[in-house]
Each structure stands twice: as structure tokens, then as C-alpha cells.
């Protein structure tokens, strides 16, 4: 990812989900 994951609406969503799983 070139841009920050939180820069995109869906990107931040997936990051939150990924963090929850771990």
C-alpha cells in the first residue's frame, strides 16, 4: 500500500477487522 491504510474508508475498515482477528 502506497498510501496509509486509514487514508481510505474501506482501507481503515479492513485494518480494524484485521486487528480484531489478531
mmCIF file as Biopython writes it, N, C-alpha, C and O atoms, coordinates in Angstrom:
data_model
#
loop_
_atom_site.group_PDB
_atom_site.id
_atom_site.type_symbol
_atom_site.label_atom_id
_atom_site.label_alt_id
_atom_site.label_comp_id
_atom_site.label_asym_id
_atom_site.label_entity_id
_atom_site.label_seq_id
_atom_site.pdbx_PDB_ins_code
_atom_site.Cartn_x
_atom_site.Cartn_y
_atom_site.Cartn_z
_atom_site.occupancy
_atom_site.B_iso_or_equiv
_atom_site.auth_seq_id
_atom_site.auth_asym_id
_atom_site.pdbx_PDB_model_num
ATOM 1  N N  . UNK A ? 1  ? 0.849   -1.205  0.000  1.0 0.0 1  A 1 
ATOM 2  C CA . UNK A ? 1  ? 0.000   0.000   0.000  1.0 0.0 1  A 1 
ATOM 3  C C  . UNK A ? 1  ? 0.880   1.249   0.000  1.0 0.0 1  A 1 
ATOM 4  O O  . UNK A ? 1  ? 1.704   1.440   0.895  1.0 0.0 1  A 1 
ATOM 5  N N  . UNK A ? 2  ? 0.699   2.080   -0.993 1.0 0.0 2  A 1 
ATOM 6  C CA . UNK A ? 2  ? 1.478   3.316   -1.053 1.0 0.0 2  A 1 
ATOM 7  C C  . UNK A ? 2  ? 0.962   4.296   -0.016 1.0 0.0 2  A 1 
ATOM 8  O O  . UNK A ? 2  ? 1.731   4.894   0.737  1.0 0.0 2  A 1 
ATOM 9  N N  . UNK A ? 3  ? -0.375  4.452   0.008  1.0 0.0 3  A 1 
ATOM 10 C CA . UNK A ? 3  ? -0.971  5.401   0.949  1.0 0.0 3  A 1 
ATOM 11 C C  . UNK A ? 3  ? -1.266  4.709   2.272  1.0 0.0 3  A 1 
ATOM 12 O O  . UNK A ? 3  ? -1.265  3.482   2.364  1.0 0.0 3  A 1 
ATOM 13 N N  . UNK A ? 4  ? -1.514  5.510   3.279  1.0 0.0 4  A 1 
ATOM 14 C CA . UNK A ? 4  ? -1.834  4.950   4.588  1.0 0.0 4  A 1 
ATOM 15 C C  . UNK A ? 4  ? -3.147  4.184   4.536  1.0 0.0 4  A 1 
ATOM 16 O O  . UNK A ? 4  ? -4.064  4.583   3.818  1.0 0.0 4  A 1 
ATOM 17 N N  . UNK A ? 5  ? -3.253  3.097   5.282  1.0 0.0 5  A 1 
ATOM 18 C CA . UNK A ? 5  ? -4.479  2.289   5.286  1.0 0.0 5  A 1 
ATOM 19 C C  . UNK A ? 5  ? -5.687  3.088   5.763  1.0 0.0 5  A 1 
ATOM 20 O O  . UNK A ? 5  ? -6.811  2.843   5.326  1.0 0.0 5  A 1 
ATOM 21 N N  . UNK A ? 6  ? -5.454  4.039   6.656  1.0 0.0 6  A 1 
ATOM 22 C CA . UNK A ? 6  ? -6.560  4.835   7.189  1.0 0.0 6  A 1 
ATOM 23 C C  . UNK A ? 6  ? -6.976  5.944   6.231  1.0 0.0 6  A 1 
ATOM 24 O O  . UNK A ? 6  ? -7.983  6.620   6.442  1.0 0.0 6  A 1 
ATOM 25 N N  . UNK A ? 7  ? -6.180  6.123   5.167  1.0 0.0 7  A 1 
ATOM 26 C CA . UNK A ? 7  ? -6.496  7.165   4.186  1.0 0.0 7  A 1 
ATOM 27 C C  . UNK A ? 7  ? -7.776  6.818   3.431  1.0 0.0 7  A 1 
ATOM 28 O O  . UNK A ? 7  ? -8.531  7.702   3.025  1.0 0.0 7  A 1 
ATOM 29 N N  . UNK A ? 8  ? -8.008  5.519   3.250  1.0 0.0 8  A 1 
ATOM 30 C CA . UNK A ? 8  ? -9.207  5.084   2.520  1.0 0.0 8  A 1 
ATOM 31 C C  . UNK A ? 8  ? -10.267 4.585   3.498  1.0 0.0 8  A 1 
ATOM 32 O O  . UNK A ? 8  ? -9.944  3.985   4.523  1.0 0.0 8  A 1 
ATOM 33 N N  . UNK A ? 9  ? -11.525 4.836   3.175  1.0 0.0 9  A 1 
ATOM 34 C CA . UNK A ? 9  ? -12.603 4.428   4.069  1.0 0.0 9  A 1 
ATOM 35 C C  . UNK A ? 9  ? -12.615 2.909   4.250  1.0 0.0 9  A 1 
ATOM 36 O O  . UNK A ? 9  ? -12.662 2.409   5.374  1.0 0.0 9  A 1 
ATOM 37 N N  . UNK A ? 10 ? -12.572 2.191   3.140  1.0 0.0 10 A 1 
ATOM 38 C CA . UNK A ? 10 ? -12.578 0.725   3.211  1.0 0.0 10 A 1 
ATOM 39 C C  . UNK A ? 10 ? -11.247 0.219   3.761  1.0 0.0 10 A 1 
ATOM 40 O O  . UNK A ? 10 ? -11.201 -0.788  4.468  1.0 0.0 10 A 1 
ATOM 41 N N  . UNK A ? 11 ? -10.184 0.913   3.438  1.0 0.0 11 A 1 
ATOM 42 C CA . UNK A ? 11 ? -8.866  0.506   3.924  1.0 0.0 11 A 1 
ATOM 43 C C  . UNK A ? 11 ? -8.836  0.482   5.441  1.0 0.0 11 A 1 
ATOM 44 O O  . UNK A ? 11 ? -8.355  -0.478  6.044  1.0 0.0 11 A 1 
ATOM 45 N N  . UNK A ? 12 ? -9.351  1.543   6.062  1.0 0.0 12 A 1 
ATOM 46 C CA . UNK A ? 12 ? -9.374  1.610   7.520  1.0 0.0 12 A 1 
ATOM 47 C C  . UNK A ? 12 ? -10.261 0.507   8.077  1.0 0.0 12 A 1 
ATOM 48 O O  . UNK A ? 12 ? -9.965  -0.067  9.125  1.0 0.0 12 A 1 
ATOM 49 N N  . UNK A ? 13 ? -11.354 0.212   7.371  1.0 0.0 13 A 1 
ATOM 50 C CA . UNK A ? 13 ? -12.287 -0.825  7.827  1.0 0.0 13 A 1 
ATOM 51 C C  . UNK A ? 13 ? -11.593 -2.184  7.874  1.0 0.0 13 A 1 
ATOM 52 O O  . UNK A ? 13 ? -11.709 -2.914  8.858  1.0 0.0 13 A 1 
ATOM 53 N N  . UNK A ? 14 ? -10.872 -2.518  6.805  1.0 0.0 14 A 1 
ATOM 54 C CA . UNK A ? 14 ? -10.180 -3.803  6.756  1.0 0.0 14 A 1 
ATOM 55 C C  . UNK A ? 14 ? -9.077  -3.867  7.814  1.0 0.0 14 A 1 
ATOM 56 O O  . UNK A ? 14 ? -8.832  -4.922  8.399  1.0 0.0 14 A 1 
ATOM 57 N N  . UNK A ? 15 ? -8.425  -2.752  8.053  1.0 0.0 15 A 1 
ATOM 58 C CA . UNK A ? 15 ? -7.362  -2.715  9.055  1.0 0.0 15 A 1 
ATOM 59 C C  . UNK A ? 15 ? -7.948  -2.999  10.432 1.0 0.0 15 A 1 
ATOM 60 O O  . UNK A ? 15 ? -7.361  -3.739  11.221 1.0 0.0 15 A 1 
ATOM 61 N N  . UNK A ? 16 ? -9.104  -2.410  10.719 1.0 0.0 16 A 1 
ATOM 62 C CA . UNK A ? 16 ? -9.746  -2.633  12.013 1.0 0.0 16 A 1 
ATOM 63 C C  . UNK A ? 16 ? -10.124 -4.099  12.172 1.0 0.0 16 A 1 
ATOM 64 O O  . UNK A ? 16 ? -9.931  -4.681  13.239 1.0 0.0 16 A 1 
ATOM 65 N N  . UNK A ? 17 ? -10.659 -4.691  11.116 1.0 0.0 17 A 1 
ATOM 66 C CA . UNK A ? 17 ? -11.058 -6.097  11.166 1.0 0.0 17 A 1 
ATOM 67 C C  . UNK A ? 17 ? -9.828  -6.987  11.352 1.0 0.0 17 A 1 
ATOM 68 O O  . UNK A ? 17 ? -9.851  -7.934  12.137 1.0 0.0 17 A 1 
ATOM 69 N N  . UNK A ? 18 ? -8.770  -6.677  10.633 1.0 0.0 18 A 1 
ATOM 70 C CA . UNK A ? 18 ? -7.546  -7.464  10.729 1.0 0.0 18 A 1 
ATOM 71 C C  . UNK A ? 18 ? -6.977  -7.380  12.145 1.0 0.0 18 A 1 
ATOM 72 O O  . UNK A ? 18 ? -6.509  -8.383  12.684 1.0 0.0 18 A 1 
ATOM 73 N N  . UNK A ? 19 ? -7.016  -6.212  12.740 1.0 0.0 19 A 1 
ATOM 74 C CA . UNK A ? 19 ? -6.500  -6.015  14.084 1.0 0.0 19 A 1 
ATOM 75 C C  . UNK A ? 19 ? -7.341  -6.806  15.090 1.0 0.0 19 A 1 
ATOM 76 O O  . UNK A ? 19 ? -6.807  -7.360  16.052 1.0 0.0 19 A 1 
ATOM 77 N N  . UNK A ? 20 ? -8.642  -6.854  14.867 1.0 0.0 20 A 1 
ATOM 78 C CA . UNK A ? 20 ? -9.540  -7.583  15.767 1.0 0.0 20 A 1 
ATOM 79 C C  . UNK A ? 20 ? -9.233  -9.079  15.741 1.0 0.0 20 A 1 
ATOM 80 O O  . UNK A ? 20 ? -9.249  -9.737  16.781 1.0 0.0 20 A 1 
ATOM 81 N N  . UNK A ? 21 ? -8.954  -9.611  14.556 1.0 0.0 21 A 1 
ATOM 82 C CA . UNK A ? 21 ? -8.671  -11.049 14.446 1.0 0.0 21 A 1 
ATOM 83 C C  . UNK A ? 21 ? -7.397  -11.413 15.190 1.0 0.0 21 A 1 
ATOM 84 O O  . UNK A ? 21 ? -7.306  -12.493 15.774 1.0 0.0 21 A 1 
ATOM 85 N N  . UNK A ? 22 ? -6.427  -10.534 15.175 1.0 0.0 22 A 1 
ATOM 86 C CA . UNK A ? 22 ? -5.178  -10.812 15.867 1.0 0.0 22 A 1 
ATOM 87 C C  . UNK A ? 22 ? -5.268  -10.308 17.295 1.0 0.0 22 A 1 
ATOM 88 O O  . UNK A ? 22 ? -4.313  -10.444 18.060 1.0 0.0 22 A 1 
#
